Every structure is written in structure tokens, then in C-alpha cells.
Amino acid sequence: MASDTEQAAHRQAQIFDHLIEAGQWGRVIDVGLEMLCHDPEDVHVHGMVAVAGLETGDLKLADHHSNVCVRLEPGEAFSHRLRARYLRTRNRHVLAKKSILEALQIEPENADVWNEYGWNCYQRGDLKAARDACDKARSLAPEDLNIELLETSIEGA
């Protein structure tokens, strides 16, 4: 049987995942930071706190936690994709491209990575590369609405 501490940690993780699914980003930050006090190397929590920082405009938070993800898991595409998204948000497109290319080397068949690369290309003004990345992402995830948003943006340019 799990200890009270283990049960409480499991319950907190369930609440955290529910908050993410519900898009309650402010609460994700609060609960995530509390969880990190108990396990400062939980990459999932760092990643979701970084996403929440991006969603709420807390770029300092997103910067810190996306950096921690890359430091803790440099071989994970998610870490590099998250870092690229943060850098793109800051209009640091060259560094974002470097990070997203790292993610593509790790997971060349990941639609989310191709979608992020497409956004990077689009915002740098390279519409041909953006279209190619979008086509690749679409081939990997035909029903993904995030890719549709990129397609619509490229078509409107």
C-alpha cells in the first residue's frame, strides 16, 4: 500500500494534469511550483510550468523552466521544441531555429516539432520552408487543429 505522502503526491499530479487539460494556466503555475519544491528535477512539471508561462505571458518563468527542461533532458525533442517556442515568442528566431532543428534530429517524425519549425519559418518570412514544414506536419497528423492554424496563416500571407 502506498504511503500517505505517495498518495498525496499522486493526487496532486492528477490535479495538475486536470488543470493542464482545462487550460487553467495560472493554477498550473501555482501547483507546478509547489510540486517542484518536492521534486525539483521533474521535467514534465518544468515543461508544463514553461508552457503556462508562455500562455500567461510570464516569459521570465517560461525562459527559466524551458532552460531547465533542456538541461535535464537534452535528448528529448519536447525540451528543444519548448525552448524553440519560447525563443520564437521573444523574436529570437535564429536561436529558435537552432533549437527546433535539434528537436527534428531527435524526432524527425513528430508533427508537433514540424509544426513549431513551420511557425519559426513563417515568422522569419521563409514561406516556402514554412509550407514544406506544414505539409510534413499535416502528413504526420492530418486532423491536428494546430497545424490547420499554421496553414491558414501561411495561406493568408
C-alpha positions as CSV (number, residue, x, y, z in Angstrom):
1,M,0.0,0.0,0.0
2,A,1.2,3.5,-0.9
3,S,2.2,5.8,1.9
4,D,0.2,8.9,2.7
5,T,2.9,11.0,1.1
6,E,2.9,8.9,-2.1
7,Q,-0.9,9.1,-2.2
8,A,-0.8,12.9,-1.8
9,A,1.8,13.3,-4.5
10,H,-0.3,11.1,-6.8
11,R,-3.4,13.1,-6.1
12,Q,-1.5,16.4,-6.7
13,A,-0.2,15.0,-10.1
14,Q,-3.8,14.2,-11.1
15,I,-5.0,17.7,-10.2
16,F,-2.0,19.2,-12.1
17,D,-2.9,17.2,-15.2
18,H,-6.5,18.2,-14.9
19,L,-5.5,21.9,-14.7
20,I,-3.4,21.5,-17.8
21,E,-6.3,19.9,-19.7
22,A,-8.6,22.6,-18.6
23,G,-6.1,25.4,-19.6
24,Q,-6.1,26.9,-16.1
25,W,-2.6,28.2,-16.6
26,G,-2.4,30.3,-13.5
27,R,-3.2,27.4,-11.4
28,V,-0.8,25.2,-13.4
29,I,1.9,27.6,-12.3
30,D,0.9,27.6,-8.7
31,V,0.6,23.8,-8.4
32,G,3.6,23.2,-10.6
33,L,5.9,25.4,-8.5
34,E,4.6,23.6,-5.3
35,M,5.3,20.2,-6.9
36,L,8.8,21.3,-7.9
37,C,9.6,22.0,-4.2
38,H,9.2,18.3,-3.6
39,D,10.8,17.1,-6.9
40,P,13.0,19.8,-8.5
41,E,14.0,17.6,-11.4
42,D,10.5,16.6,-12.6
43,V,10.9,17.5,-16.3
44,H,7.2,17.1,-17.0
45,V,6.3,19.7,-14.4
46,H,9.1,22.1,-15.5
47,G,7.8,21.8,-19.1
48,M,4.2,22.5,-18.2
49,V,5.2,25.4,-16.0
50,A,7.1,26.8,-19.0
51,V,4.0,26.3,-21.2
52,A,1.9,28.0,-18.6
53,G,4.4,30.9,-18.6
54,L,4.1,31.2,-22.3
55,E,0.3,31.1,-22.1
56,T,0.1,33.7,-19.4
57,G,2.8,36.0,-20.8
58,D,5.2,35.3,-18.0
59,L,8.2,35.0,-20.2
60,K,10.8,35.0,-17.4
61,L,9.1,31.9,-16.0
62,A,8.9,30.3,-19.4
63,D,12.6,31.1,-20.0
64,H,13.8,29.5,-16.8
65,H,11.7,26.4,-17.0
66,S,12.3,25.7,-20.7
67,N,16.1,26.0,-20.0
68,V,15.7,23.5,-17.1
69,C,14.0,21.1,-19.4
70,V,16.8,21.2,-22.0
71,R,19.4,20.9,-19.2
72,L,17.7,17.9,-17.6
73,E,16.7,16.1,-20.8
74,P,18.9,17.3,-23.7
75,G,18.0,14.2,-25.7
76,E,14.2,14.9,-25.7
77,A,12.6,16.6,-28.6
78,F,9.9,18.1,-26.3
79,S,12.6,20.0,-24.4
80,H,14.0,21.6,-27.5
81,R,10.6,22.3,-29.0
82,L,9.5,24.1,-25.9
83,R,12.7,26.1,-25.8
84,A,12.2,27.0,-29.5
85,R,8.7,28.1,-28.8
86,Y,9.9,30.4,-26.0
87,L,12.7,31.8,-28.2
88,R,10.3,32.4,-31.1
89,T,8.0,34.3,-28.7
90,R,10.9,36.5,-27.9
91,N,11.6,37.0,-31.6
92,R,14.9,35.3,-31.3
93,H,14.3,33.3,-34.5
94,V,17.9,32.2,-35.2
95,L,18.3,30.6,-31.8
96,A,14.8,29.2,-32.0
97,K,15.6,27.6,-35.4
98,K,18.7,26.0,-33.9
99,S,16.7,24.6,-31.0
100,I,13.9,23.3,-33.2
101,L,16.4,21.7,-35.6
102,E,17.8,19.8,-32.6
103,A,14.3,18.5,-31.9
104,L,13.9,17.4,-35.5
105,Q,17.2,15.5,-35.3
106,I,15.8,13.7,-32.2
107,E,12.3,13.1,-33.5
108,P,12.0,13.6,-37.3
109,E,8.5,12.1,-37.4
110,N,7.0,14.3,-34.7
111,A,4.2,16.5,-36.1
112,D,4.4,19.0,-33.2
113,V,8.1,19.5,-33.9
114,W,7.4,20.1,-37.6
115,N,4.6,22.5,-36.7
116,E,6.9,24.5,-34.5
117,Y,9.5,24.6,-37.3
118,G,6.8,25.8,-39.6
119,W,6.0,28.7,-37.3
120,N,9.6,29.5,-37.0
121,C,10.0,29.7,-40.8
122,Y,6.8,31.6,-41.2
123,Q,7.8,34.3,-38.7
124,R,11.2,34.6,-40.3
125,G,9.4,35.2,-43.6
126,D,10.5,32.0,-45.3
127,L,7.1,31.0,-46.6
128,K,8.3,28.1,-48.8
129,A,10.1,26.4,-45.9
130,A,7.0,27.1,-43.7
131,R,4.7,25.5,-46.3
132,D,7.1,22.5,-46.6
133,A,7.2,22.1,-42.8
134,C,3.4,22.5,-42.6
135,D,2.9,19.8,-45.3
136,K,5.2,17.4,-43.4
137,A,3.3,18.1,-40.1
138,R,0.0,17.6,-41.8
139,S,1.2,14.2,-43.3
140,L,2.0,13.1,-39.8
141,A,-1.1,14.4,-38.1
142,P,-3.9,15.0,-40.6
143,E,-6.5,16.1,-38.0
144,D,-4.4,18.4,-35.9
145,L,-6.0,21.8,-35.5
146,N,-2.7,23.5,-34.5
147,I,-1.4,22.6,-37.9
148,E,-4.5,24.0,-39.5
149,L,-3.8,27.3,-37.8
150,L,-0.3,27.4,-39.3
151,E,-1.8,26.5,-42.8
152,T,-4.3,29.3,-42.5
153,S,-1.6,31.8,-41.5
154,I,0.7,30.8,-44.4
155,E,-2.2,31.0,-46.9
156,G,-3.1,34.5,-45.7
157,A,0.5,35.8,-46.1
